[in-house]
Amino acid sequence: MNPIKGKRIVLGVTGSIAAYKAADLASKLAQNGALVDVILTENAEKFITPLTFQTLTGRKAHTSLWEGDAHVVHVGLGERADLLVIAPCTADTLAKLTHGLANNLLTVTALASRCPVLLVPAMDGAMFQNPATQANLETVRSRGVRIIGPVSGRMASGLLGPGRMLEPAEILGHIRLVLGENGPLRGQHILISAGGTQEALDPVRYLTNRSTGKQGFALAQAALDLGAKVSLVAGATAAILPTPAGAARFDVESADQMAEVVLQLAGEADALVMAAAVADFRAKAPSPHKIKKVETPPAIEIERTPDILSLVSEQRAQTGKPRVVVGFAAESQNLLENARDKLKRKRLSMVAVNDISAKDAGFAVDTNRLSLVTPEGVEQLPLMSKAEAAAAVMQRVTEMLRDPGPVTN
Ligand code: CTP
């Protein structure tokens, strides 16, 4: 489940032109089910109004240390918060936090809070690179404050350089990561493969399949939400998907490359979820040059690619790792029969099977209808979003990691 849901998040907004992006962040947090209390500094109000945030969050946005019962406001907000995010965070606010100054509602709240703190700096490149700012960043980091960004790019001054605030969607990912880190998979390394591989015919053409990688990337997010360390091996067809914040991503093209990376990472993973649609066949002898459009089309001899899951199972029989191995099956007929066969043949802990003949499940749609097949039985899940399906699979993986049963040979 999305760890942002139901959490109390204090969003501090300071005086940078990037303040307009904080409105988008506040909106995204509210849409994800957070209770968002916004605090604007006096300088932030020069760029954006409290009304904007009030409208987006449905809650009062705070500005002054002296509003209403001031003590209750700052101590209350800081004490109850699950997370304090300051986005954008100017060099000035950073300096105040470094030295424990408390001369506005935001810095008072920061000093009074005991929750994790996430700073998202935004400032001019020279200000960011100034040794004073760098030293301040180092100091707050050493106290456990997390800092994300800034990134290089064009700034309001027209100059290029480091200082641009991360985009709201990326900040949201990091917030999700921080709020999920103490989940039941904390300390577990989950390896996930996603997307389809491409098998070269010549330098410009390849064999591939319709996988988009959406289900695999959703699985990576679901594992992160439960606090896991995640390695995500992405096939070429998933190249355009954004990396979930916190996942270590490995991009591969062919089944061979995927096999190499997966086998290496599997040696240190607690669970492998193989959601990738690995091409089953490849050209026996790919042409080093572009195949020309000749009158008689050439015959292309094909051969099998390595079966990665079977190789992992062999390795697992020797090393005991990963303790849990989950395969995916895309079937168009005899779903459960084929899944049970795959479970046995590839020596898996579980097979998640989906019916690709249905229009609302499988490739390139946002929903899936999975059946989870284990040696103990079948759990049929209803039609749900790929995010929900991923959460259900990772829930089962969490249970299996608690009690993985014997490694079968
Ligand atoms: N898989 C794999 N290596 C391959 C092909 C598939 O590890 N070369 C994995 C997939 O990632 C998936 C599972 O095996 O988790 C099922 O893949 P699928 O292609 O459906 O199974 P096959 O055993 O190849 O059987 P078939 O295609 O005939 O149904």
Residues whose N, C-alpha, C, O or C-beta is under 5 A from the ligand:
A	BS01	CTP	M274 A275 A276 A277 V278 A279 D280 T305 P306 D307 I308 L309 V326 G327 F328 A329 A330
